[in-house]
Amino acid sequence: TTTLFKQSAATLYSGPAVDYDHFSHGWSVADLGDFTQPGKYNMQTFNKISPKGLAKFPKEFYDVFSADDKGNRMAHAIMLRSHKLQEEEVDTSVRAIARCGAGTNNIPVARMTELGIPVFNTPGANANAVKELVLCGMLLGSRRIVDGVNHMKDLGSQGLARERVEKDKALFGGRELKGKTLAVIGLGHIGSITARDAGALGMELVGYDPGLSVSTALKLPRDMKLADSISSAVANADYISLNIPYIKGSPEEGGTHGIIGHDIIRHFKSDAVLLNFARGELVDSKAMKDFLDGGDEGRYISDFPDDELWNHKNAVILPHL
């Protein structure tokens, strides 16, 4: 039967060779009846998924369970956030995988495509939350707010907070956002609304996105300038927001790994603030550290930990909120 199936498949399929072990391991055609009985759809989750989202699946039709509570149940669909999915975690009964977020680099998409399992994502679902973190990051990068908070806690432990609150404010001086220039690299869901709200704060705007669609362009602030390269976009920017996907491979190979490296950073102003709430791998850590070491004005704000930058005095690393 297996040989006949392979021969029949070969006559109908002209794509790359597919490993059939996934289909034959763990069950046989005789078990088919177990998957065709009337009942609920089994939805397996990895990570914590919002109860509001899960409430969209009526309990009379769907049985939603976590990987820890799975037991012997076979999943028909998988939902996950940051969990790095392995092929062995995908039951032979799975018919769809949904990433509750924009990126799919934690899912073996190519292999799932070979197996005929579609992978969905939800671009824009968390756009507002990320945009608010970017705005928060600009404020954190404008003044040494984190250092000021820690300083006041230290003074409070000594009983000196009231006495020094005015005197020590000069230690944490900074600048206002109004009138400063924000470069937005990537003008999708997050980038476009970041530009919109930054404009409302009185900032000058410049953007770069080689794949900018007409519909997205119509949503951008009218006075936003568009650059023809990343280097030209960042050249006069006080703040730079990265809002592009991570694609394996160097920029020369068509990827985005380390796309913010020495060649781009050398165009930064000495007091530029880089905001990376997209993917940690987009930034060349060594190049960024060299930039931060070169003065006391530049800043790096991100929610991706990095061995080179996590404790740098000019970097603020947040939890992946």
Long-range contacts (C-beta under 8 A, 24 or more apart in sequence): 1-29, 16-114, 18-114, 18-115, 19-114, 22-87, 22-92, 22-115, 23-92, 23-115, 25-92, 26-92, 27-92, 34-74, 35-74, 35-93, 41-76, 41-77, 42-73, 42-74, 42-75, 42-76, 42-77, 42-93, 43-75, 43-76, 43-77, 43-78, 43-79, 44-70, 44-73, 44-75, 44-77, 44-78, 44-79, 44-91, 45-78, 45-79, 45-80, 46-78, 46-79, 46-80, 46-81, 46-83, 46-85, 46-89, 47-80, 47-81, 47-82, 47-83, 47-100, 48-81, 49-79, 49-81, 49-100, 50-100, 53-100, 80-106, 80-107, 82-106, 82-320, 87-111, 90-115, 90-117, 96-120, 98-122, 100-125, 101-125, 101-126, 102-126, 102-189, 102-245, 103-245, 103-246, 103-279, 105-246, 105-248, 105-279, 123-188, 123-189, 124-188, 124-189, 124-190, 127-189, 127-190, 127-193, 128-193, 129-321, 130-190, 130-277, 131-190, 131-193, 131-194, 131-197, 133-277, 133-303, 133-318, 133-321, 134-190, 134-194, 134-241, 134-275, 134-277, 135-194, 135-197, 135-198, 135-201, 137-273, 137-275, 137-277, 137-301, 137-302, 137-316, 137-318, 138-177, 138-182, 138-198, 138-239, 138-273, 138-275, 138-301, 139-177, 140-301, 140-316, 141-239, 141-273, 141-275, 141-299, 141-301, 141-316, 142-174, 142-175, 142-176, 142-177, 142-273, 143-172, 143-173, 143-174, 143-175, 144-171, 144-172, 144-174, 145-172, 146-316, 147-171, 147-172, 148-172, 175-238, 177-201, 177-202, 177-203, 177-239, 178-202, 178-203, 179-203, 179-204, 180-204, 180-238, 180-239, 181-205, 181-206, 181-236, 181-237, 181-238, 181-239, 182-206, 182-237, 182-238, 182-239, 182-240, 182-241, 183-207, 183-208, 183-227, 183-233, 183-234, 183-237, 183-239, 183-240, 183-241, 184-208, 184-233, 184-241, 184-243, 185-209, 185-230, 185-233, 185-234, 185-240, 185-241, 185-242, 185-243, 185-244, 186-242, 186-243, 186-244, 186-245, 186-278, 187-212, 187-216, 187-217, 187-220, 187-243, 188-216, 188-243, 190-243, 190-277, 190-278, 191-241, 191-243, 192-216, 192-219, 192-220, 194-241, 194-243, 195-220, 195-221, 195-224, 196-220, 196-221, 199-223, 199-224, 203-239, 206-233, 206-236, 206-237, 207-233, 208-232, 208-233, 230-259, 230-260, 230-264, 231-263, 231-264, 231-267, 232-267, 234-264, 234-267, 234-268, 234-272, 235-267, 235-269, 236-269, 237-268, 237-269, 237-272, 238-269, 238-271, 238-272, 238-273, 239-272, 239-273, 239-275, 240-268, 240-272, 240-273, 240-274, 240-275, 241-275, 241-277, 242-274, 242-275, 242-276, 242-277, 242-278, 242-282, 242-283, 243-277, 243-278, 244-278, 244-282, 245-278, 245-279, 246-278, 246-279, 246-281, 246-282, 256-281, 256-282, 257-281, 257-282, 258-282, 258-283, 258-284, 258-287, 260-284, 260-287, 260-288, 261-287, 262-287, 262-290, 265-290, 265-291, 268-298, 270-294, 270-295, 270-297, 270-298, 271-295, 271-297, 271-298, 272-298, 272-299, 273-298, 273-299, 273-300, 273-301, 274-298, 274-299, 274-300, 274-301, 274-302, 275-301, 275-302, 276-300, 276-301, 276-302, 276-304, 277-302, 277-303, 279-304, 280-304, 280-305, 280-306, 285-309
